[in-house]
Amino acid sequence: MTQQQWNAHIDHMRGHITWPASKQQIVGACKGEDVEANVLIDLKANLPNGTYKNVTEVMKILVK
């Protein structure tokens, strides 16, 4: 995911997800919620299973 894609979705990540959150919860919150299809695909493919304390942890993994 690029920084530009991340910036376009950061408000969604902050507003629709209760932290801490598991990968499953994050993906579930992003399905059908004004998230680009390629961003959801990237999230599913590149975010390891686990629980994340906050949106910053997820950003460090996904933004390249």
LINNORRA-V227186 format. One record per residue. N is the residue number from 1. RES is the residue in three letters. SS is DSSP state (~ for helix, > for strand, _ for the rest). PHI is phi in whole degrees, -180 to 180 (999 if undefined). PSI is psi as a letter, one per 40 degrees, with the letter a starting at -180 (999 if undefined). Layout:
N:RES:SS:PHI:PSI
N:RES:SS:PHI:PSI
//
This chain:
1:MET:_:999:h
2:THR:_:-85:i
3:GLN:~:-62:d
4:GLN:~:-63:d
5:GLN:~:-63:d
6:TRP:~:-60:d
7:ASN:~:-59:d
8:ALA:~:-71:d
9:HIS:~:-116:e
10:ILE:~:-62:d
11:ASP:~:-63:d
12:HIS:~:-63:d
13:MET:~:-62:d
14:ARG:~:-77:d
15:GLY:~:-87:d
16:HIS:~:-110:e
17:ILE:_:-125:h
18:THR:_:-93:h
19:TRP:_:-98:i
20:PRO:_:-67:i
21:ALA:>:-144:i
22:SER:>:-84:i
23:LYS:~:-55:d
24:GLN:~:-59:d
25:GLN:~:-67:d
26:ILE:~:-66:d
27:VAL:~:-61:d
28:GLY:~:-61:d
29:ALA:~:-72:d
30:CYS:~:-92:e
31:LYS:_:-68:h
32:GLY:_:72:e
33:GLU:_:-113:g
34:ASP:_:41:f
35:VAL:_:-113:h
36:GLU:_:-57:i
37:ALA:~:-58:d
38:ASN:~:-69:d
39:VAL:~:-70:d
40:LEU:~:-64:d
41:ILE:~:-62:d
42:ASP:~:-63:d
43:LEU:~:-60:d
44:LYS:~:-63:d
45:ALA:~:-81:d
46:ASN:~:-114:e
47:LEU:_:-92:h
48:PRO:_:-64:i
49:ASN:_:-60:i
50:GLY:_:154:a
51:THR:>:-115:h
52:TYR:>:-115:h
53:LYS:_:-69:d
54:ASN:_:-160:i
55:VAL:~:-64:d
56:THR:~:-65:d
57:GLU:~:-61:d
58:VAL:~:-66:d
59:MET:~:-59:d
60:LYS:~:-60:d
61:ILE:~:-84:d
62:LEU:~:-89:d
63:VAL:_:-82:h
64:LYS:_:-124:999
//
